[in-house]
Every structure is written in C-alpha cells, then in structure tokens.
C-alpha cells in the first residue's frame, strides 16, 4: 500500500475518558498536523496509552471524538505498534512482518520485508521463529512490521524502549527517515528521543491537568544528539516533566 501524497492530520475534539468515577483525562483538544512527527510524553498514569488506543480506534472514549482532517475514517489507514511486540510464535519473523498483507488478502511484498529486516539488523533471522530472538531483536522485528505497512498514519507506544543505546539511535534514525511525510504520534518517556525525532511535542499531565502542545523544535528530524536545539528542548522538556510529577 502506498502512502498518500498528503497524509491526513488528526483532530482530537473534547476527549474525555473515565473509568467509573475515576477521570483519566477530560476535554482534551489538540491537532496532529498531517505529515508531521509528534511525540507524546507525560508521567505514568496520565493516560498516554489509553489516548493512543482511542486514536487508533481500539477503544472508545467516554465522550468526544477523533477525526481525520480530510473527513475520511481514521481506522483502516493506521499502522499501530503497542508496547508489546505481539509476534505470533508459530510464524517466522518474515511471516510476522508481512502478516498484515495476508490478513487483507494481498500478496506479501517479500522484497520490501527483507529490505526492512536488513535495515533493522535482522537479515539473518527472517526464517527464524520469535522464540529464538532476544527481547531487543523481537522489538526490532515489530518495528519492521509497523514500517512494512506504509500507512499514512502511524501510532507507536514506546517502540524503542527495549533497544540498547547504540541500536536505539540507529533504529530511531531509520524510523524517522522512513516515516517522513507520514502523520506520526509516538509515545515515549525519553526526552532526548522525543527531541531528536519530532517536529512538535505534546505533554499530557495527570487529571485535573490537560495537554500542552506548545513545544515546537527548530530544524528537521532526525536531529543529531548534540544538536543545540535538541539539547535546549531536552532540558526544557525535562524540567516540565519534573514539575509535572511533583
């Protein structure tokens, strides 16, 4: 599937989520611009994963809505990667990566899948079963599966968390390059990662807080770790997260 020339933005309108009498978040309003890479940060328990699942159509809010800027449905145009790799143990790594094609009744693009395996450092594991892979290798396979889909909207929940420092930097750069001109929302707890990869940052605070979308970063991702704009934004972001956790 080819990426749309102009990927849609996502508009979150007056979103509220409650579990019984407990309010997770209330009246959230923000926009993810089309073709931009946005990172979502915040303390544990603020509702980041719940918000991502609502945007993906995997769960429902108590009230409010999520719409695409082009007026077309959001579901069906999303590549979603959760915190767990969710690789099927009875399939090979290559079969796991191309699973979406087979579920849609399409011919798998094996050449693209093998190319991605090479780029994430798993070219020798395509015919292996997931049980033979380390945790970091499984996560790289799940990232390759997400990138394989080439959907205009990509939602990822801490996709790089299980990777060692050097591998993480390499895969972050790969993802940022392959997802250029896609609409991306990434959940991360890593300020450096957010500032390297994003056009803009969102910070979700626990109720009765809200969402702060006032963080734009100069330059284009992926940025070098020692980029002055990255270092400045990282320091400001870390201070905000510390204050939000107090």
N, C-alpha and C positions, 0 to 999 in steps of 0.2 A: 504494500500500500504506500502510495506516495504522499508526502507531506503537502498540505495545502499551501499555495503560494502566499496567502495571507492568513496565518493561523488565527483563530478567534481569541479574543480576550474572554475573561471570566468575570462576571459581576456577582458579588455576594451581597444580597439585599436583606437587611434587617433580620439576620440569622440569630435564632435563639435555640439553645439546647438545654433541656432539663432531664434529669433522672429522678422521677418522683418530685420531692420538694427541693432537691438539690439543683441549683442553677450552675451549669458549666460555663456558659457564656451567654451573653444577652445583647441583642440589637447590634450585631456586627455588620458593618458596611465597609466594603473595600473592593477594589478592582485589580485584577491581574492583567496587565496590558498584553495584547496579542504579540507573540514573538519575543517576549521578554522572559528572562530567568529571574525568578523571585524566590528568596529564601524566607522561611518562617521559623522564628525562634521563640523561646519562652521557657519558663520554668516547668518542671514536671507537674502534671496535673492541671495545666491550664486549658487543655482540650485540643492540642495541636493535631493529634492523630484522629480524634473524632471529627474535627473540621475537615481534614483531608478526605476522610471516608464519605462525608456528606457531599463534598465537591465531586467526588468520584461516582456518586450515586449508589454507594454501597450501604449507606444508612440514611435515615431521614431526620431532619431537624424537628424540633417542637414547633417552630414557626419560621417563616422567612423562605427565601428561595435562592437558587443558584442558576444563573442563565448565561448562555454564551452571547457575546456581543453581536454575532451575526444572526441571532434569533433561532438558530438550529439547536437540536438537542445536544447536550454535552455527552451523555453516555453514547458509546459506540465510536468515540473519537479520542479515547483516553488510553494511554499506557500507564499502568499503575504498578508500583513496587512498594510493598509493605515492609515492615521491619524484619519479618521472617522471610527466608529465601523461597520457601514453599516449592522446592524442586520435588518432582514425583520420583520416588526411589526406583520404580520399575522401568523408567525411561533412561536412555543415555543422556549425557549432557547436551549433545546436539539436538536430540528429540525434545528435551525440555525447552530449549531456546526457541525452537520452531513450533511449539505446541499451539500457539495462537492461530497460525495458518491452518493447521489441521482441524482445529475446532470450528473454524469458519468455512471449512470445505475447500480451502485453497491449496494450491501446490506450494510446498515449502520452498523458500528461497535459500537453498543449502549453501550457495556460494556466498551470500551475504552473512549467513550464520557462521560459516567457517572464518570469514574475514574478521567478524567480531570476536570470535574465540581467540584468534591470533592477537588482536589488539588488546584484549584483556589478559593476555598471557596464559591462555588455556588451550593453545593449538594442539597440544599432545593429549588432551583429556576429552576430546569430543565424543569418543566412543566409550568412555568410562561411565559407570553409574555414580550418582551423587555420593553414595556411602564411602567411596574411595577418596573423596575430596576433603580437604581441611575446611574449617569454617570460612576463612577468607576466600578460598577458591570457590566455595559454593556461592558466596555473595557476589563474586565477580561473574559467575555464571548467571545469577539472577539479574545483574546489571545488563549483561549481554542480551538476555531475554527481553528486557524492557526496551533497550535500544533497537533490537531487531524489529519491533513493531512499527517504527517510523510513524507514529501517530502525531497529529498536530498538537495535542495536549498531553503533557507528561507530569505525573504526580508521583513523588518519591518520598518515602519516610525513612530517613537516616540510612541511605543506601551504601555509604562508605564506612560505616561505623566499625565493621569487623576487619578492616584492612590495616596492615601495618603502615607506618608513616610514609615511606617511600612509595609503596604501591598505591596508597590513597591519593597522593599528589598526582601520580601518573594517570590513574583512572578518573580523577576529578577533571583533569585537563581534557582527556578523551571525551568524557560526557559533555563538557561544556562546548567543545568543538562540534560534536555530532548533533547536539541539541540547539545549536544556533538557529534562530528563526522558528523555533518551537515555543509554545507557551508552557513554561515550566514552573511548578511550585515544589520546592524542596524543603522538607523539614530537617533541621539539623540543630545540634547542640554546640556546634563548633563555630565560634565567631570567625576564625581565620577562613574556614571553608566557605562560610556564607559570604564573606567579603571578597574572596577570590573569584567566586563563581557567579555572583548576582549582579543584576542591574539595579535592584532595589531590595530593601529588607523590610519584612513585617515582623513586629514583635507582639506576641499575644500574652497578655498578663492575666493572672487568675481573677475570677469574678470577685469583686464588682468592677474590675478594671475593664479592659477592652483591647482594641488592636491599634497599634501605632504604625502607620505606613509612611513615616516622614524621613526614611533613610534612603537616599539615592547615592550611588557610588560613582565617582568620576571614572572615565575610561571604559574599556570594553573587556568583559571576561573572555577567557580565563586570565586573570592577572598573576603576575609573579608574586610569590610570598613576601618579597621585600619591597614591593611597590609602595611608595609613600601613601597613596590613597588607601591601600589595603590596611597599612599599619595604623593610620589615623582613624579609619572607620572601625577597625577591630577594637581599638582602645575605647572609643566612644560607645560602641555596642556592648562591650564587656561591662563598662560602668553602668549602663542602663539595666543590664540583666542582673547585676549585683544589687542594685537599688530595688528592682522589682521582686527580688527574692527575700528582701528584708521584712 
